[in-house]
Amino acid sequence: MMNLLVILLVFLNLSLLALNLGLVGSLGSIPLTEPGIASLELVHEVPPVGYSSGQGVDSSCYTIGPYNSERAAQQVMARIRNYGLAVQMRSLRTMETLSYLVYIPAQSSEAEVERITRDLARYDVPDYMVIREGPYQNAISLGFFEDLQKAKRHTEYIRYLGYDARYTEQKAAREVFWLDYDEPFGSNTPVLDWSQAVDSASRLQLIPRACR
């Protein structure tokens, strides 16, 4: 009895399938579009739309930076764009102060250099060294300082000991990055907060600028 029921169900399914196929063949192909209705076009890439000050609305325009890292600037720029604002990145090559060298200028003779270094040792002055080459040849280095105030204090101490101590900046070229963006007046977009979260090491400034 069970086998007969299974055979009957299979026969009914095959009959329904044949009936459906016959209907599709008789109807022909179904049109993809109706007359008078334009076909949809697939757009692969949509250009980003961002608010800019040239749209006739009261605007505020800012420059923020400098970012020490181009990658950090790009991350913040992407976040500003996602927020719906127009933004541009520009790079600037600048001279960065790495440290301050405290030194006694070059002496007229090797004997004078030896006399000064003996006195420095007697006064327990740390980190002194005779410079034997370069622009400070035969000068006496008294150390490098990252903080300007510390360099000044050490210079004054050596002068107190009777020597013509000086300090000078040690600089190197560095590329930094700035972002220019526009926003509707009063928006107060938290770009500075975003930037500090991405690049806490940079000393960032948010500077108002004239809108174009």
ChimeraX commands (.cxc) that place a marker at each C-alpha (Angstrom):
marker #1 position 0.00,0.00,0.00 radius 0.5
marker #1 position 2.80,2.42,0.95 radius 0.5
marker #1 position 4.68,1.71,-2.30 radius 0.5
marker #1 position 1.57,2.46,-4.33 radius 0.5
marker #1 position 1.17,5.82,-2.57 radius 0.5
marker #1 position 4.79,6.80,-3.27 radius 0.5
marker #1 position 4.42,5.88,-6.98 radius 0.5
marker #1 position 1.24,8.00,-7.17 radius 0.5
marker #1 position 2.96,11.08,-5.65 radius 0.5
marker #1 position 5.88,10.78,-8.07 radius 0.5
marker #1 position 3.46,10.54,-11.01 radius 0.5
marker #1 position 1.57,13.66,-9.89 radius 0.5
marker #1 position 4.80,15.69,-9.50 radius 0.5
marker #1 position 6.00,14.71,-12.97 radius 0.5
marker #1 position 2.62,15.64,-14.43 radius 0.5
marker #1 position 2.70,19.12,-12.80 radius 0.5
marker #1 position 6.27,19.70,-14.05 radius 0.5
marker #1 position 5.28,18.79,-17.63 radius 0.5
marker #1 position 2.25,21.10,-17.41 radius 0.5
marker #1 position 4.38,24.07,-16.22 radius 0.5
marker #1 position 6.93,23.57,-18.96 radius 0.5
marker #1 position 4.18,23.50,-21.56 radius 0.5
marker #1 position 2.73,26.79,-20.28 radius 0.5
marker #1 position 6.11,28.55,-20.37 radius 0.5
marker #1 position 6.68,27.41,-23.95 radius 0.5
marker #1 position 3.27,28.66,-25.07 radius 0.5
marker #1 position 3.73,32.12,-23.45 radius 0.5
marker #1 position 7.11,32.72,-25.09 radius 0.5
marker #1 position 9.82,34.91,-23.63 radius 0.5
marker #1 position 8.79,37.51,-21.05 radius 0.5
marker #1 position 9.96,41.09,-21.95 radius 0.5
marker #1 position 12.52,42.57,-19.56 radius 0.5
marker #1 position 11.04,46.09,-19.83 radius 0.5
marker #1 position 7.65,47.58,-20.55 radius 0.5
marker #1 position 7.25,49.94,-23.53 radius 0.5
marker #1 position 8.01,53.56,-22.63 radius 0.5
marker #1 position 9.91,52.72,-19.40 radius 0.5
marker #1 position 13.66,53.28,-19.50 radius 0.5
marker #1 position 15.94,50.45,-18.43 radius 0.5
marker #1 position 17.91,50.74,-15.21 radius 0.5
marker #1 position 21.66,51.28,-15.59 radius 0.5
marker #1 position 24.12,49.79,-13.11 radius 0.5
marker #1 position 26.53,52.43,-11.77 radius 0.5
marker #1 position 29.78,50.86,-10.60 radius 0.5
marker #1 position 31.25,53.88,-8.85 radius 0.5
marker #1 position 29.50,56.93,-7.39 radius 0.5
marker #1 position 31.66,60.04,-6.91 radius 0.5
marker #1 position 31.61,61.26,-3.28 radius 0.5
marker #1 position 29.50,64.31,-2.57 radius 0.5
marker #1 position 30.83,66.68,0.08 radius 0.5
marker #1 position 29.67,70.00,1.45 radius 0.5
marker #1 position 31.88,72.94,0.42 radius 0.5
marker #1 position 31.70,76.66,1.04 radius 0.5
marker #1 position 30.89,77.40,-2.61 radius 0.5
marker #1 position 27.29,76.22,-2.25 radius 0.5
marker #1 position 25.90,79.62,-1.24 radius 0.5
marker #1 position 25.40,78.78,2.45 radius 0.5
marker #1 position 27.07,80.52,5.41 radius 0.5
marker #1 position 30.15,78.44,6.04 radius 0.5
marker #1 position 33.11,78.01,8.36 radius 0.5
marker #1 position 36.42,76.90,6.88 radius 0.5
marker #1 position 39.36,75.44,8.79 radius 0.5
marker #1 position 42.88,74.07,8.43 radius 0.5
marker #1 position 44.03,71.40,10.88 radius 0.5
marker #1 position 47.53,70.01,11.41 radius 0.5
marker #1 position 50.39,69.45,11.27 radius 0.5
marker #1 position 50.16,65.66,11.18 radius 0.5
marker #1 position 53.54,63.94,11.47 radius 0.5
marker #1 position 52.18,60.88,9.66 radius 0.5
marker #1 position 50.60,60.88,6.20 radius 0.5
marker #1 position 48.67,57.73,7.17 radius 0.5
marker #1 position 47.11,59.53,10.16 radius 0.5
marker #1 position 46.13,62.49,7.96 radius 0.5
marker #1 position 44.51,60.11,5.45 radius 0.5
marker #1 position 42.50,58.40,8.20 radius 0.5
marker #1 position 41.13,61.71,9.47 radius 0.5
marker #1 position 40.46,62.89,5.89 radius 0.5
marker #1 position 38.41,59.74,5.22 radius 0.5
marker #1 position 36.37,60.35,8.37 radius 0.5
marker #1 position 35.67,63.97,7.36 radius 0.5
marker #1 position 34.53,62.82,3.91 radius 0.5
marker #1 position 32.29,60.15,5.42 radius 0.5
marker #1 position 30.77,62.91,7.54 radius 0.5
marker #1 position 29.76,64.64,4.29 radius 0.5
marker #1 position 32.30,67.48,4.12 radius 0.5
marker #1 position 34.73,68.43,1.36 radius 0.5
marker #1 position 38.36,68.08,2.47 radius 0.5
marker #1 position 41.79,68.36,0.88 radius 0.5
marker #1 position 45.22,67.26,2.12 radius 0.5
marker #1 position 48.44,69.17,1.42 radius 0.5
marker #1 position 52.01,68.49,2.48 radius 0.5
marker #1 position 54.57,70.99,3.71 radius 0.5
marker #1 position 58.32,70.53,4.11 radius 0.5
marker #1 position 59.58,72.20,7.26 radius 0.5
marker #1 position 62.63,72.26,9.53 radius 0.5
marker #1 position 62.13,70.49,12.85 radius 0.5
marker #1 position 64.21,71.22,15.95 radius 0.5
marker #1 position 65.55,67.87,17.14 radius 0.5
marker #1 position 67.63,69.07,20.09 radius 0.5
marker #1 position 69.82,71.86,21.45 radius 0.5
marker #1 position 73.60,71.56,21.59 radius 0.5
marker #1 position 75.35,73.33,24.46 radius 0.5
marker #1 position 79.03,73.95,23.67 radius 0.5
marker #1 position 82.15,76.03,24.25 radius 0.5
marker #1 position 83.43,77.48,20.94 radius 0.5
marker #1 position 86.63,76.19,19.30 radius 0.5
marker #1 position 89.84,77.16,21.10 radius 0.5
marker #1 position 93.03,78.56,19.60 radius 0.5
marker #1 position 95.26,75.71,20.72 radius 0.5
marker #1 position 95.15,72.11,21.88 radius 0.5
marker #1 position 96.71,73.17,25.18 radius 0.5
marker #1 position 93.75,75.48,25.87 radius 0.5
marker #1 position 91.32,72.68,25.05 radius 0.5
marker #1 position 93.10,70.39,27.54 radius 0.5
marker #1 position 93.04,73.07,30.23 radius 0.5
marker #1 position 89.29,73.63,29.87 radius 0.5
marker #1 position 88.47,69.93,29.89 radius 0.5
marker #1 position 90.53,69.47,33.08 radius 0.5
marker #1 position 88.51,72.24,34.73 radius 0.5
marker #1 position 85.25,70.69,33.54 radius 0.5
marker #1 position 86.27,67.38,35.07 radius 0.5
marker #1 position 87.20,69.14,38.31 radius 0.5
marker #1 position 83.76,70.77,38.46 radius 0.5
marker #1 position 82.08,67.40,37.71 radius 0.5
marker #1 position 80.49,68.68,34.50 radius 0.5
marker #1 position 78.93,65.62,32.83 radius 0.5
marker #1 position 78.89,64.61,29.14 radius 0.5
marker #1 position 81.60,66.98,27.85 radius 0.5
marker #1 position 83.50,65.96,24.74 radius 0.5
marker #1 position 85.94,67.57,22.29 radius 0.5
marker #1 position 84.47,67.69,18.76 radius 0.5
marker #1 position 87.22,66.66,16.31 radius 0.5
marker #1 position 85.45,67.21,12.97 radius 0.5
marker #1 position 82.56,68.97,11.28 radius 0.5
marker #1 position 81.36,72.57,11.63 radius 0.5
marker #1 position 82.14,72.57,15.39 radius 0.5
marker #1 position 85.67,71.17,15.06 radius 0.5
marker #1 position 87.78,71.75,18.21 radius 0.5
marker #1 position 84.75,73.05,20.12 radius 0.5
marker #1 position 83.82,71.35,23.38 radius 0.5
marker #1 position 80.39,69.75,23.46 radius 0.5
marker #1 position 78.56,69.95,26.77 radius 0.5
marker #1 position 75.61,67.75,25.79 radius 0.5
marker #1 position 72.39,67.67,23.78 radius 0.5
marker #1 position 69.08,68.70,25.33 radius 0.5
marker #1 position 65.55,68.14,24.01 radius 0.5
marker #1 position 64.15,70.93,26.20 radius 0.5
marker #1 position 65.17,74.54,25.49 radius 0.5
marker #1 position 64.92,75.63,29.13 radius 0.5
marker #1 position 67.28,72.86,30.24 radius 0.5
marker #1 position 69.75,73.90,27.53 radius 0.5
marker #1 position 69.60,77.50,28.74 radius 0.5
marker #1 position 70.13,76.52,32.39 radius 0.5
marker #1 position 73.15,74.38,31.54 radius 0.5
marker #1 position 74.59,77.20,29.41 radius 0.5
marker #1 position 74.23,79.65,32.29 radius 0.5
marker #1 position 75.93,77.21,34.69 radius 0.5
marker #1 position 78.97,76.85,32.41 radius 0.5
marker #1 position 79.13,80.62,32.05 radius 0.5
marker #1 position 79.05,80.86,35.85 radius 0.5
marker #1 position 82.17,78.67,35.85 radius 0.5
marker #1 position 83.86,81.27,33.63 radius 0.5
marker #1 position 83.53,79.87,30.11 radius 0.5
marker #1 position 81.85,81.30,27.03 radius 0.5
marker #1 position 79.17,78.62,26.75 radius 0.5
marker #1 position 76.53,78.84,24.02 radius 0.5
marker #1 position 73.64,76.76,22.70 radius 0.5
marker #1 position 72.34,76.17,19.19 radius 0.5
marker #1 position 69.41,74.34,17.60 radius 0.5
marker #1 position 70.00,71.06,15.80 radius 0.5
marker #1 position 67.44,70.86,12.98 radius 0.5
marker #1 position 66.39,68.37,10.32 radius 0.5
marker #1 position 64.02,68.57,7.36 radius 0.5
marker #1 position 60.63,66.94,7.90 radius 0.5
marker #1 position 57.42,66.61,5.86 radius 0.5
marker #1 position 54.15,67.34,7.63 radius 0.5
marker #1 position 50.54,67.22,6.45 radius 0.5
marker #1 position 47.60,69.63,6.78 radius 0.5
marker #1 position 43.88,69.18,6.05 radius 0.5
marker #1 position 41.61,71.95,4.71 radius 0.5
marker #1 position 37.87,71.43,5.14 radius 0.5
marker #1 position 34.59,73.39,4.99 radius 0.5
marker #1 position 31.47,72.99,7.11 radius 0.5
marker #1 position 28.10,74.76,7.43 radius 0.5
marker #1 position 28.30,77.66,9.90 radius 0.5
marker #1 position 27.84,76.51,13.49 radius 0.5
marker #1 position 28.32,72.79,12.79 radius 0.5
marker #1 position 31.30,72.40,15.13 radius 0.5
marker #1 position 32.37,69.13,13.53 radius 0.5
marker #1 position 34.66,67.34,16.07 radius 0.5
marker #1 position 37.61,67.03,13.68 radius 0.5
marker #1 position 40.13,67.93,16.39 radius 0.5
marker #1 position 38.84,65.13,18.63 radius 0.5
marker #1 position 39.04,62.66,15.74 radius 0.5
marker #1 position 42.58,63.79,14.96 radius 0.5
marker #1 position 43.82,63.48,18.53 radius 0.5
marker #1 position 42.35,59.98,18.75 radius 0.5
marker #1 position 44.24,58.96,15.59 radius 0.5
marker #1 position 47.51,60.90,16.13 radius 0.5
marker #1 position 48.00,61.87,19.78 radius 0.5
marker #1 position 51.74,62.47,19.26 radius 0.5
marker #1 position 51.31,65.45,16.92 radius 0.5
marker #1 position 50.79,68.95,18.32 radius 0.5
marker #1 position 47.70,69.72,16.28 radius 0.5
marker #1 position 46.21,73.15,15.68 radius 0.5
marker #1 position 42.72,73.99,14.38 radius 0.5
marker #1 position 43.09,77.26,12.47 radius 0.5
marker #1 position 40.14,79.22,10.96 radius 0.5
marker #1 position 40.77,80.35,7.39 radius 0.5
marker #1 position 38.96,82.46,4.80 radius 0.5
marker #1 position 36.43,80.48,2.77 radius 0.5
marker #1 position 36.91,80.48,-0.99 radius 0.5
marker link #1:1,2 radius 0.2
marker link #1:2,3 radius 0.2
marker link #1:3,4 radius 0.2
marker link #1:4,5 radius 0.2
marker link #1:5,6 radius 0.2
marker link #1:6,7 radius 0.2
marker link #1:7,8 radius 0.2
marker link #1:8,9 radius 0.2
marker link #1:9,10 radius 0.2
marker link #1:10,11 radius 0.2
marker link #1:11,12 radius 0.2
marker link #1:12,13 radius 0.2
marker link #1:13,14 radius 0.2
marker link #1:14,15 radius 0.2
marker link #1:15,16 radius 0.2
marker link #1:16,17 radius 0.2
marker link #1:17,18 radius 0.2
marker link #1:18,19 radius 0.2
marker link #1:19,20 radius 0.2
marker link #1:20,21 radius 0.2
marker link #1:21,22 radius 0.2
marker link #1:22,23 radius 0.2
marker link #1:23,24 radius 0.2
marker link #1:24,25 radius 0.2
marker link #1:25,26 radius 0.2
marker link #1:26,27 radius 0.2
marker link #1:27,28 radius 0.2
marker link #1:28,29 radius 0.2
marker link #1:29,30 radius 0.2
marker link #1:30,31 radius 0.2
marker link #1:31,32 radius 0.2
marker link #1:32,33 radius 0.2
marker link #1:33,34 radius 0.2
marker link #1:34,35 radius 0.2
marker link #1:35,36 radius 0.2
marker link #1:36,37 radius 0.2
marker link #1:37,38 radius 0.2
marker link #1:38,39 radius 0.2
marker link #1:39,40 radius 0.2
marker link #1:40,41 radius 0.2
marker link #1:41,42 radius 0.2
marker link #1:42,43 radius 0.2
marker link #1:43,44 radius 0.2
marker link #1:44,45 radius 0.2
marker link #1:45,46 radius 0.2
marker link #1:46,47 radius 0.2
marker link #1:47,48 radius 0.2
marker link #1:48,49 radius 0.2
marker link #1:49,50 radius 0.2
marker link #1:50,51 radius 0.2
marker link #1:51,52 radius 0.2
marker link #1:52,53 radius 0.2
marker link #1:53,54 radius 0.2
marker link #1:54,55 radius 0.2
marker link #1:55,56 radius 0.2
marker link #1:56,57 radius 0.2
marker link #1:57,58 radius 0.2
marker link #1:58,59 radius 0.2
marker link #1:59,60 radius 0.2
marker link #1:60,61 radius 0.2
marker link #1:61,62 radius 0.2
marker link #1:62,63 radius 0.2
marker link #1:63,64 radius 0.2
marker link #1:64,65 radius 0.2
marker link #1:65,66 radius 0.2
marker link #1:66,67 radius 0.2
marker link #1:67,68 radius 0.2
marker link #1:68,69 radius 0.2
marker link #1:69,70 radius 0.2
marker link #1:70,71 radius 0.2
marker link #1:71,72 radius 0.2
marker link #1:72,73 radius 0.2
marker link #1:73,74 radius 0.2
marker link #1:74,75 radius 0.2
marker link #1:75,76 radius 0.2
marker link #1:76,77 radius 0.2
marker link #1:77,78 radius 0.2
marker link #1:78,79 radius 0.2
marker link #1:79,80 radius 0.2
marker link #1:80,81 radius 0.2
marker link #1:81,82 radius 0.2
marker link #1:82,83 radius 0.2
marker link #1:83,84 radius 0.2
marker link #1:84,85 radius 0.2
marker link #1:85,86 radius 0.2
marker link #1:86,87 radius 0.2
marker link #1:87,88 radius 0.2
marker link #1:88,89 radius 0.2
marker link #1:89,90 radius 0.2
marker link #1:90,91 radius 0.2
marker link #1:91,92 radius 0.2
marker link #1:92,93 radius 0.2
marker link #1:93,94 radius 0.2
marker link #1:94,95 radius 0.2
marker link #1:95,96 radius 0.2
marker link #1:96,97 radius 0.2
marker link #1:97,98 radius 0.2
marker link #1:98,99 radius 0.2
marker link #1:99,100 radius 0.2
marker link #1:100,101 radius 0.2
marker link #1:101,102 radius 0.2
marker link #1:102,103 radius 0.2
marker link #1:103,104 radius 0.2
marker link #1:104,105 radius 0.2
marker link #1:105,106 radius 0.2
marker link #1:106,107 radius 0.2
marker link #1:107,108 radius 0.2
marker link #1:108,109 radius 0.2
marker link #1:109,110 radius 0.2
marker link #1:110,111 radius 0.2
marker link #1:111,112 radius 0.2
marker link #1:112,113 radius 0.2
marker link #1:113,114 radius 0.2
marker link #1:114,115 radius 0.2
marker link #1:115,116 radius 0.2
marker link #1:116,117 radius 0.2
marker link #1:117,118 radius 0.2
marker link #1:118,119 radius 0.2
marker link #1:119,120 radius 0.2
marker link #1:120,121 radius 0.2
marker link #1:121,122 radius 0.2
marker link #1:122,123 radius 0.2
marker link #1:123,124 radius 0.2
marker link #1:124,125 radius 0.2
marker link #1:125,126 radius 0.2
marker link #1:126,127 radius 0.2
marker link #1:127,128 radius 0.2
marker link #1:128,129 radius 0.2
marker link #1:129,130 radius 0.2
marker link #1:130,131 radius 0.2
marker link #1:131,132 radius 0.2
marker link #1:132,133 radius 0.2
marker link #1:133,134 radius 0.2
marker link #1:134,135 radius 0.2
marker link #1:135,136 radius 0.2
marker link #1:136,137 radius 0.2
marker link #1:137,138 radius 0.2
marker link #1:138,139 radius 0.2
marker link #1:139,140 radius 0.2
marker link #1:140,141 radius 0.2
marker link #1:141,142 radius 0.2
marker link #1:142,143 radius 0.2
marker link #1:143,144 radius 0.2
marker link #1:144,145 radius 0.2
marker link #1:145,146 radius 0.2
marker link #1:146,147 radius 0.2
marker link #1:147,148 radius 0.2
marker link #1:148,149 radius 0.2
marker link #1:149,150 radius 0.2
marker link #1:150,151 radius 0.2
marker link #1:151,152 radius 0.2
marker link #1:152,153 radius 0.2
marker link #1:153,154 radius 0.2
marker link #1:154,155 radius 0.2
marker link #1:155,156 radius 0.2
marker link #1:156,157 radius 0.2
marker link #1:157,158 radius 0.2
marker link #1:158,159 radius 0.2
marker link #1:159,160 radius 0.2
marker link #1:160,161 radius 0.2
marker link #1:161,162 radius 0.2
marker link #1:162,163 radius 0.2
marker link #1:163,164 radius 0.2
marker link #1:164,165 radius 0.2
marker link #1:165,166 radius 0.2
marker link #1:166,167 radius 0.2
marker link #1:167,168 radius 0.2
marker link #1:168,169 radius 0.2
marker link #1:169,170 radius 0.2
marker link #1:170,171 radius 0.2
marker link #1:171,172 radius 0.2
marker link #1:172,173 radius 0.2
marker link #1:173,174 radius 0.2
marker link #1:174,175 radius 0.2
marker link #1:175,176 radius 0.2
marker link #1:176,177 radius 0.2
marker link #1:177,178 radius 0.2
marker link #1:178,179 radius 0.2
marker link #1:179,180 radius 0.2
marker link #1:180,181 radius 0.2
marker link #1:181,182 radius 0.2
marker link #1:182,183 radius 0.2
marker link #1:183,184 radius 0.2
marker link #1:184,185 radius 0.2
marker link #1:185,186 radius 0.2
marker link #1:186,187 radius 0.2
marker link #1:187,188 radius 0.2
marker link #1:188,189 radius 0.2
marker link #1:189,190 radius 0.2
marker link #1:190,191 radius 0.2
marker link #1:191,192 radius 0.2
marker link #1:192,193 radius 0.2
marker link #1:193,194 radius 0.2
marker link #1:194,195 radius 0.2
marker link #1:195,196 radius 0.2
marker link #1:196,197 radius 0.2
marker link #1:197,198 radius 0.2
marker link #1:198,199 radius 0.2
marker link #1:199,200 radius 0.2
marker link #1:200,201 radius 0.2
marker link #1:201,202 radius 0.2
marker link #1:202,203 radius 0.2
marker link #1:203,204 radius 0.2
marker link #1:204,205 radius 0.2
marker link #1:205,206 radius 0.2
marker link #1:206,207 radius 0.2
marker link #1:207,208 radius 0.2
marker link #1:208,209 radius 0.2
marker link #1:209,210 radius 0.2
marker link #1:210,211 radius 0.2
marker link #1:211,212 radius 0.2
view
